[in-house]
């Protein structure tokens, strides 16, 4: 998952030394681990896409097989998978459950229809995918990707239905906006982590990240969606979309302001939580309360409770009806949470088996410019662990000591390059991959063609814009 799960320390030859020929040789065991990982990922895709095996069972078996081949002690194989799955589900299960309840209340009350109609009326049907990108950029600033996704997916479903367009045309710009701010723009927690490690200036990082992130989101969002939507035909029967379809054609809709406030309250609370130390004295009662209210899970819980009143009670729904809504919407999420958890277990096995360390070791053997090294390390860690936050923290921790002895490199651009690399090619070990796959009701190959390529466009475009900025600055 994208949350920080674990980091590890690595020893390596200092960059100022010139090791001998034997020191620069790539360790054969590292190459073996990389080859085994590649085979495991390919087998996963083939077994799920071609042989139609259950994705959860396939991820479980692939994790166990890779751990054994990599030489992990048998006693620690299951513990590694369980720890990874448990750490992932500890967050994602709560987010998916609460986000789905909030989405269900938006659908049943007509709130999603109200927001969709307002967007369509303001931007026009032909430009609504641009609106979804902007919404993703705004909502994603304080929230982790998964939180922003579950908050906005009901709107994407409704907009696609109202405009009679492909879900990809409105959904890809939305997830592109969410992903760009996740990796590049403070005060998002993941981006802020890289800023603190590099000791970069937050204000300048935000300015540069916005200048780089906006054109990047345009390329990976509306433009790519316009290209890929006609080429990938989604199934008509989407169980998740059906669960968010409002019932009753003739009815009045809730007010736009009230609906927007309800859905944005968790976002505002998370933003306030990130500023808690600025707004109050650290350690004070107020400071602790702000941090608690700004926690992802707590903010979503408050938002759901508010929706029971603003989109439930005020709309004439009884407590029994609200209870039925909140119970009904949870059933379709069981598969999603299991798949996301299994992806987290697979990623943890990759870390504990030594694959992550092998990737870093090989990357450090390649003499490349510092910006490119930061991007490359983060990209390789992302491919191995599936977590953008782990990729960012690990790559920044390795590159930061080198950057102290380098000249002419702005730490702000290093932070952005690291964030860009951490977003590359989301695949089967990333919880975000399974969220997008299941909510969009796509096959594994379709998810790779759309979501994985969207993430890769973000990573590569942001790197190119960052390199261009380094020449200017």
Wavefront OBJ file of the C-alpha trace (Angstrom):
o trace
v 0.000 0.000 0.000
v 0.917 3.652 -0.244
v 1.219 4.108 3.493
v 4.631 3.860 5.102
v 4.951 0.296 6.311
v 8.632 -0.273 6.903
v 12.049 1.004 5.944
v 15.413 -0.627 6.092
v 19.019 0.442 6.383
v 21.575 -0.343 3.725
v 25.348 -0.178 3.756
v 27.215 0.721 0.621
v 30.496 2.078 -0.609
v 30.662 5.844 -0.076
v 30.171 7.754 -3.311
v 33.480 9.579 -3.008
v 35.476 6.338 -3.137
v 36.460 4.674 -6.360
v 36.055 0.956 -5.710
v 37.939 -1.586 -7.652
v 36.546 -3.643 -10.465
v 35.330 -6.443 -8.212
v 33.432 -3.980 -6.013
v 31.398 -2.709 -8.941
v 30.321 -6.167 -10.070
v 26.648 -6.858 -9.596
v 25.994 -9.553 -7.021
v 24.692 -12.716 -8.770
v 22.286 -13.322 -5.890
v 20.767 -9.878 -6.457
v 20.240 -10.695 -10.118
v 18.668 -14.006 -9.130
v 16.235 -12.253 -6.784
v 15.251 -9.775 -9.485
v 14.723 -12.584 -12.012
v 12.622 -14.536 -9.509
v 10.502 -11.448 -8.820
v 9.957 -10.842 -12.527
v 8.873 -14.451 -13.021
v 6.508 -14.213 -10.020
v 4.825 -11.049 -11.357
v 4.463 -12.509 -14.867
v 2.992 -15.722 -13.438
v 0.549 -13.677 -11.374
v -0.720 -11.807 -14.414
v -0.956 -14.947 -16.556
v -2.736 -17.021 -13.899
v -5.276 -14.283 -13.170
v -5.815 -12.962 -16.708
v -5.465 -16.133 -18.805
v -6.338 -19.029 -16.496
v -8.933 -17.027 -14.518
v -7.699 -18.172 -11.113
v -8.943 -16.371 -8.021
v -6.711 -13.272 -7.605
v -6.512 -13.574 -3.817
v -5.404 -17.220 -3.931
v -2.976 -16.437 -6.754
v -1.372 -13.561 -4.839
v -1.125 -15.778 -1.758
v 0.553 -18.628 -3.653
v 2.884 -16.303 -5.576
v 4.012 -14.705 -2.314
v 4.751 -18.070 -0.742
v 6.530 -19.341 -3.854
v 8.725 -16.260 -4.170
v 9.608 -16.344 -0.472
v 10.713 -19.975 -0.669
v 12.694 -19.466 -3.892
v 14.377 -16.388 -2.399
v 15.561 -18.489 0.529
v 13.466 -17.090 3.341
v 13.320 -19.332 6.432
v 10.090 -21.378 6.277
v 9.103 -20.206 9.747
v 9.088 -16.550 8.638
v 7.334 -16.973 5.263
v 3.791 -16.959 6.567
v 4.577 -14.338 9.189
v 5.899 -11.996 6.500
v 2.770 -12.340 4.353
v 0.457 -11.978 7.351
v 2.296 -8.877 8.593
v 2.084 -7.248 5.173
v -1.577 -8.088 4.745
v -2.443 -7.042 8.283
v -0.602 -3.715 8.029
v -2.367 -2.954 4.772
v -5.852 -3.978 5.882
v -5.449 -2.081 9.146
v -5.841 1.081 7.074
v -7.550 0.156 3.846
v -10.412 -1.874 5.344
v -11.514 1.128 7.421
v -11.098 3.549 4.514
v -13.047 1.390 2.054
v -15.840 0.670 4.539
v -16.352 4.289 5.640
v -15.824 5.680 2.139
v -18.387 3.272 0.714
v -20.950 4.260 3.358
v -20.427 7.937 2.565
v -20.724 7.189 -1.145
v -23.927 5.221 -0.588
v -25.484 8.119 1.316
v -24.496 10.493 -1.485
v -26.114 8.214 -4.049
v -29.349 7.491 -2.193
v -29.889 11.110 -1.150
v -29.215 12.452 -4.637
v -26.072 14.298 -3.502
v -23.900 12.634 -6.146
v -26.464 13.605 -8.790
v -26.440 17.202 -7.559
v -22.642 17.467 -7.799
v -22.604 15.729 -11.187
v -25.322 17.982 -12.620
v -23.539 21.095 -11.346
v -20.229 20.009 -12.899
v -21.877 19.142 -16.208
v -23.770 22.429 -16.263
v -20.704 24.525 -15.370
v -18.048 22.812 -17.499
v -20.227 21.280 -20.207
v -20.412 17.585 -21.094
v -17.406 17.773 -23.434
v -15.117 19.208 -20.730
v -16.304 17.348 -17.658
v -13.178 15.140 -17.639
v -11.138 18.304 -17.010
v -13.359 19.036 -14.026
v -12.694 15.560 -12.614
v -8.939 16.160 -12.860
v -9.237 19.441 -10.932
v -11.387 17.783 -8.253
v -8.794 15.013 -7.901
v -6.008 17.574 -7.474
v -7.934 19.462 -4.766
v -9.289 16.511 -2.782
v -5.997 14.612 -3.018
v -3.883 17.346 -1.411
v -4.359 16.346 2.252
v -5.645 12.794 1.712
v -3.923 9.536 0.856
v -4.826 8.181 -2.564
v -7.211 5.533 -1.252
v -9.159 8.075 0.814
v -9.567 10.486 -2.086
v -10.537 7.624 -4.373
v -13.389 6.312 -2.247
v -14.649 9.862 -1.674
v -14.790 10.738 -5.373
v -15.693 7.460 -7.085
v -19.476 7.938 -6.562
v -19.229 11.253 -8.420
v -17.297 9.591 -11.246
v -19.962 6.873 -11.541
v -22.743 9.468 -11.635
v -20.994 11.785 -14.115
v -20.276 8.876 -16.472
v -23.911 7.739 -16.279
v -25.348 11.229 -16.777
v -23.107 12.051 -19.755
v -23.398 8.544 -21.268
v -19.608 8.312 -21.551
v -17.058 5.695 -20.572
v -16.138 5.570 -16.898
v -12.511 5.732 -18.051
v -13.035 9.157 -19.610
v -13.985 10.680 -16.246
v -12.259 8.216 -13.926
v -8.714 8.362 -15.335
v -8.446 12.174 -14.964
v -9.727 11.828 -11.402
v -7.144 9.223 -10.366
v -4.412 11.117 -12.247
v -5.140 14.233 -10.192
v -5.149 12.232 -6.967
v -1.887 10.475 -7.842
v -0.004 13.613 -8.924
v -0.568 15.434 -5.639
v 0.101 12.209 -3.705
v 3.629 11.970 -5.059
v 4.639 15.542 -5.853
v 2.868 18.256 -3.891
v 3.213 19.097 -0.178
v 1.435 19.282 2.227
v 0.445 15.785 1.158
v 2.016 13.508 3.802
v 4.002 11.412 1.304
v 5.493 14.400 -0.520
v 6.150 16.213 2.761
v 8.168 13.207 3.933
v 10.624 13.572 1.034
v 10.821 17.344 1.624
v 11.823 16.822 5.248
v 14.447 14.189 4.409
v 16.094 16.418 1.789
v 15.705 19.502 4.037
v 14.057 21.328 1.145
v 12.080 24.549 1.439
v 8.371 23.672 1.644
v 7.139 26.830 -0.065
v 9.452 26.518 -3.047
v 8.690 22.791 -3.304
v 4.960 23.503 -3.488
v 5.537 26.135 -6.192
v 7.786 23.900 -8.308
v 5.554 20.865 -7.738
v 2.482 22.751 -8.946
v 4.306 24.039 -12.029
v 5.429 20.470 -12.799
v 2.335 18.650 -11.528
v -0.315 20.545 -13.494
v 0.979 19.732 -17.008
v 1.788 16.223 -15.801
v -1.813 15.716 -14.635
v -3.092 17.060 -17.954
v -1.012 14.546 -19.918
v -1.844 11.545 -17.731
v -5.449 12.592 -17.100
v -7.706 14.217 -19.714
v -5.385 13.691 -22.688
v -4.571 10.055 -21.939
v -8.211 9.350 -21.019
v -9.338 10.763 -24.378
v -6.920 8.376 -26.095
v -7.512 5.191 -24.085
v -11.276 5.351 -23.390
v -12.348 4.361 -26.949
v -9.764 1.554 -26.994
v -10.851 -0.222 -23.789
v -14.501 -1.209 -23.669
v -15.656 -1.669 -20.078
v -18.360 -4.152 -19.124
v -21.859 -2.747 -18.798
v -22.664 -4.621 -15.577
v -20.506 -2.921 -12.939
v -21.599 -4.145 -9.466
v -19.900 -1.258 -7.647
v -21.427 1.366 -9.939
v -24.844 -0.233 -9.522
v -24.532 0.080 -5.746
v -24.000 3.835 -6.112
v -26.913 4.396 -8.506
v -29.607 6.529 -6.939
v -33.128 5.104 -6.815
v -36.208 7.099 -7.722
v -36.385 9.246 -10.819
v -38.756 11.939 -9.518
v -37.306 13.647 -6.475
v -35.750 16.856 -5.282
v -31.992 16.907 -4.839
v -30.138 18.119 -1.732
v -28.478 21.529 -1.895
v -25.127 21.727 -3.680
v -23.434 23.562 -0.816
v -24.611 21.080 1.817
v -23.536 18.115 -0.310
v -20.099 19.559 -1.055
v -19.582 20.417 2.627
v -20.456 16.845 3.619
v -18.013 15.248 1.203
v -15.239 17.796 1.796
v -15.453 17.795 5.602
v -13.050 14.800 5.896
v -10.660 16.569 3.525
v -10.804 19.775 5.581
v -10.219 17.850 8.799
v -7.172 16.108 7.316
v -5.816 19.463 6.157
v -6.316 20.970 9.622
v -4.635 17.914 11.142
v -1.558 18.473 8.966
v -1.387 22.078 10.284
v -2.037 21.113 13.913
v 1.453 22.035 15.114
v 1.130 25.461 13.468
v -2.357 26.163 14.781
v -1.690 25.062 18.373
v 1.128 24.372 20.802
v 2.586 20.875 20.261
v 1.498 18.508 22.998
v -1.435 20.642 24.134
v -4.963 19.274 24.434
v -6.046 21.243 21.354
v -3.048 19.992 19.406
v -3.839 16.372 20.241
v -7.501 16.884 19.363
v -6.598 18.375 15.967
v -4.247 15.492 15.218
v -6.953 12.995 16.175
v -9.625 14.720 14.073
v -7.185 14.948 11.143
v -6.424 11.235 11.146
v -7.671 9.642 7.898
v -9.922 7.127 9.613
v -11.321 9.577 12.173
v -11.988 12.248 9.531
v -13.882 9.750 7.398
v -15.866 8.525 10.423
v -16.904 12.106 11.232
v -17.871 12.617 7.583
v -20.011 9.465 7.563
v -21.770 10.432 10.791
v -22.482 13.875 9.352
v -23.848 12.294 6.151
v -26.318 10.250 8.205
v -27.817 13.602 9.242
v -27.330 15.912 6.239
v -27.965 13.293 3.524
v -30.119 10.975 5.617
v -32.239 12.545 8.341
v -32.677 15.858 6.500
v -33.735 13.948 3.381
v -36.462 12.114 5.280
v -34.709 8.758 5.703
v -35.500 6.860 8.888
v -32.813 5.319 11.063
v -33.834 1.889 9.791
v -33.368 3.005 6.181
v -29.973 4.542 6.919
v -28.917 1.327 8.664
v -30.003 -0.689 5.621
v -28.010 1.562 3.295
v -24.853 1.268 5.402
v -25.177 -2.519 5.624
v -26.024 -3.127 1.957
v -23.061 -1.228 0.566
v -20.451 -3.255 2.486
v -21.045 -6.594 0.756
v -19.388 -5.677 -2.588
v -16.273 -4.371 -0.792
v -15.233 -7.735 0.675
v -13.370 -8.829 -2.458
v -11.686 -5.444 -2.812
v -10.332 -5.390 0.727
v -9.029 -8.958 0.466
v -7.250 -8.239 -2.817
v -5.711 -5.033 -1.500
v -4.553 -6.882 1.605
v -3.048 -9.708 -0.445
v -1.200 -7.136 -2.552
v 0.231 -5.698 0.657
v 1.301 -9.187 1.753
v 3.060 -9.747 -1.577
v 4.852 -6.414 -1.229
v 6.007 -7.266 2.306
v 7.429 -10.593 1.103
v 9.401 -8.694 -1.538
v 10.892 -6.539 1.214
v 11.621 -9.311 3.701
v 13.078 -11.666 1.084
v 15.802 -9.162 0.178
v 14.443 -8.138 -3.230
v 14.204 -4.471 -2.221
v 17.784 -4.402 -0.998
v 18.951 -6.112 -4.189
v 17.219 -3.474 -6.305
v 18.906 -0.638 -4.402
v 22.293 -2.381 -4.615
v 22.041 -2.716 -8.393
v 20.772 0.835 -8.862
v 23.737 2.240 -6.935
v 26.113 0.447 -9.293
v 24.819 2.627 -12.117
v 26.521 6.022 -12.266
v 23.804 8.507 -13.212
v 23.042 12.173 -12.373
v 21.644 12.718 -8.900
v 18.124 13.709 -10.020
v 17.920 10.631 -12.188
v 19.354 8.435 -9.407
v 16.667 9.643 -6.971
v 13.963 8.936 -9.570
v 15.421 5.542 -10.475
v 15.756 4.339 -6.886
v 12.196 5.399 -6.073
v 10.885 3.782 -9.265
v 12.602 0.476 -8.570
v 11.433 0.469 -4.963
v 7.894 1.217 -6.114
v 7.986 -1.712 -8.541
v 9.249 -3.979 -5.783
v 7.116 -2.940 -2.818
v 4.011 -1.419 -4.427
v 4.119 1.453 -1.921
v 4.818 4.985 -3.132
v 5.492 6.159 0.424
v 7.989 3.370 1.131
v 9.626 4.085 -2.231
v 9.920 7.801 -1.462
v 11.245 7.388 2.061
v 13.780 4.717 1.108
v 15.102 6.503 -1.979
v 15.298 9.852 -0.191
v 17.124 8.276 2.748
v 19.769 6.899 0.392
v 20.164 9.948 -1.834
v 20.056 12.653 0.871
v 23.580 11.975 2.257
v 24.959 12.044 -1.298
v 23.151 15.310 -2.025
v 24.899 16.981 0.933
v 28.219 16.670 -0.941
v 26.803 17.618 -4.348
v 26.612 21.109 -5.796
v 24.145 22.703 -8.175
v 21.206 20.456 -7.203
v 18.152 22.033 -5.616
v 16.742 19.814 -2.828
v 13.229 20.847 -3.897
v 13.735 19.277 -7.308
v 15.244 16.185 -5.698
v 12.085 15.775 -3.625
v 9.904 16.121 -6.734
v 12.045 13.680 -8.762
v 11.853 11.132 -5.934
v 8.084 11.530 -5.736
v 7.780 11.127 -9.507
v 9.719 7.862 -9.469
v 7.592 6.506 -6.636
v 4.487 6.591 -8.850
v 5.696 4.491 -11.778
v 3.742 1.496 -13.134
v 1.419 0.422 -10.341
v 0.849 -3.334 -10.667
v -0.373 -6.358 -8.729
v 1.529 -5.638 -5.485
v -0.073 -2.193 -5.116
v -3.393 -1.827 -3.313
v -4.295 1.079 -5.585
v -4.142 -1.290 -8.565
v -6.835 -3.518 -7.088
v -8.983 -0.568 -5.976
v -9.064 0.815 -9.513
v -9.542 -2.637 -11.043
v -12.499 -3.612 -8.879
v -14.315 -0.267 -8.802
v -13.886 0.191 -12.569
v -14.778 -3.502 -13.067
v -11.803 -4.206 -15.342
v -9.672 -7.249 -16.001
v -5.993 -7.294 -15.031
v -4.821 -6.554 -18.624
v -7.327 -3.697 -18.891
v -6.132 -2.246 -15.592
v -2.518 -2.386 -16.807
v -3.469 -0.677 -20.088
v -5.240 2.135 -18.262
v -4.229 2.692 -14.629
v -0.665 1.317 -14.805
v 0.107 3.315 -17.954
v -1.465 6.430 -16.422
v 0.897 6.113 -13.447
v 3.875 5.587 -15.754
v 2.998 8.696 -17.764
v 2.933 10.672 -14.501
v 6.326 9.320 -13.423
v 8.077 9.915 -16.745
v 6.467 13.283 -17.539
v 7.209 14.644 -14.060
v 10.845 13.510 -14.386
v 11.224 15.234 -17.766
v 9.656 18.454 -16.460
v 11.904 18.283 -13.373
v 15.034 17.856 -15.490
v 13.935 20.815 -17.626
v 13.388 22.877 -14.476
v 16.884 21.987 -13.236
v 18.400 23.601 -16.326
v 16.306 26.741 -15.868
v 16.880 27.066 -12.109
l 1 2 3 4 5 6 7 8 9 10 11 12 13 14 15 16 17 18 19 20 21 22 23 24 25 26 27 28 29 30 31 32 33 34 35 36 37 38 39 40 41 42 43 44 45 46 47 48 49 50 51 52 53 54 55 56 57 58 59 60 61 62 63 64 65 66 67 68 69 70 71 72 73 74 75 76 77 78 79 80 81 82 83 84 85 86 87 88 89 90 91 92 93 94 95 96 97 98 99 100 101 102 103 104 105 106 107 108 109 110 111 112 113 114 115 116 117 118 119 120 121 122 123 124 125 126 127 128 129 130 131 132 133 134 135 136 137 138 139 140 141 142 143 144 145 146 147 148 149 150 151 152 153 154 155 156 157 158 159 160 161 162 163 164 165 166 167 168 169 170 171 172 173 174 175 176 177 178 179 180 181 182 183 184 185 186 187 188 189 190 191 192 193 194 195 196 197 198 199 200 201 202 203 204 205 206 207 208 209 210 211 212 213 214 215 216 217 218 219 220 221 222 223 224 225 226 227 228 229 230 231 232 233 234 235 236 237 238 239 240 241 242 243 244 245 246 247 248 249 250 251 252 253 254 255 256 257 258 259 260 261 262 263 264 265 266 267 268 269 270 271 272 273 274 275 276 277 278 279 280 281 282 283 284 285 286 287 288 289 290 291 292 293 294 295 296 297 298 299 300 301 302 303 304 305 306 307 308 309 310 311 312 313 314 315 316 317 318 319 320 321 322 323 324 325 326 327 328 329 330 331 332 333 334 335 336 337 338 339 340 341 342 343 344 345 346 347 348 349 350 351 352 353 354 355 356 357 358 359 360 361 362 363 364 365 366 367 368 369 370 371 372 373 374 375 376 377 378 379 380 381 382 383 384 385 386 387 388 389 390 391 392 393 394 395 396 397 398 399 400 401 402 403 404 405 406 407 408 409 410 411 412 413 414 415 416 417 418 419 420 421 422 423 424 425 426 427 428 429 430 431 432 433 434 435 436 437 438 439 440 441 442 443 444 445 446 447 448 449 450 451 452 453 454 455 456 457 458 459 460 461 462 463 464 465 466 467 468 469 470 471 472 473
